[in-house]
Amino acid sequence: MNRIAETGPVMTVLLSIALAYAGVLAAVYFGQASLLYFPGIPSRELTATPLDIGLAYEDVELVAEDGVRLHGWWIPHPQPRAALLHLHGNAGNVSHRLKLIRIFHDLGLAVLIFDYRGYGRSQGKPTEEGTERDTLAAWRHLTEVRKMPPAQIVLHGQSLGAALAAWLAAREQPGALILESAFTSVPELAAELYPWLPARRLARFRYATREHLNTVRCPVLVIHSPEDEIIPYVHGRRLYDAAPRPKAFLTLRGDHNAGFLLSGRGYVDGLDAFLREHLGR
């Protein structure tokens, strides 16, 4: 009887732990969108425009297949070597990418940059399917409205945007694909970040960058920093291994968000060399 009595508190503790763990699993499963999309960090408000860095631009309205209206910028170049479609990461909006826009413009690229649904001035709420529709709307704006030949369009994606760039490159045939600070897939990254959870089974989002590379038919440049504190460097190496030829790898220095700035000329020269080789200019 004493042994039975002693197991009562133990079972209560174990049951409490089990219930707490189940609660964590439920919170992670149903709250994944808030763990993946950060449109309010630092804010949805546009804090600047390309005019603030001396570049003329046009406000662009894109309409996704499901009718969601998106806001973007078209930054022309007087003598463009190509057009670049930039797909940004999971936080902030187009106004937080002015330093990148400056780099791209100085490399002789006309730039289309836009905010996914729920970001910046764009309507709606972000989802995986929704961001794919948004990406396709941007591609169609370049190819159908601006009459850009696909072979003269470069896709550049950072972090989450790299998964969307790979998705688009697998579906269309751009002139080149650049994946910067990218992950192989959400389930794989989640399993590494949360080893104490059955993250692969819980994942409701895929953003399967590596899988998309299987059907990409254009030159690929993978860019990553060994000092990336958010997406481990090994993800960049895995993507490079999975990419079709011709391909190249550019190693940055610095953290996830500032690596391109801290790498300075190394970043710019690496982009320029890749573009010269595969665009012919």
Buried (B, 14 or more C-beta within 10 A) or exposed (E): EEEEEEEEEEEEEEEEEEEEEEEEBEEBEEEBBEBBBBBEEEEBEBEEBBEEBEBEBEEBEBBBEEEBBBBBBBBBBEEBBBBBBBBBBBBBBBBBBBEBBBBBBEBBBBBBBBBBBBBBBBBBEBBBEBBBBBBBBBBBBBBEEBEBEEEBBBBBBBBBBBBBBBBBBBBBEBBBBBBBBBBBBBBBBBBBEBEEBEBEEBBBBBBBBBBBBEEBEBBBBBBBBBBBEEBBBEBBBBBBEBBBEEBBBBBBBBBBBBBBBBBEEBBBEBBBEBBEEBBEE
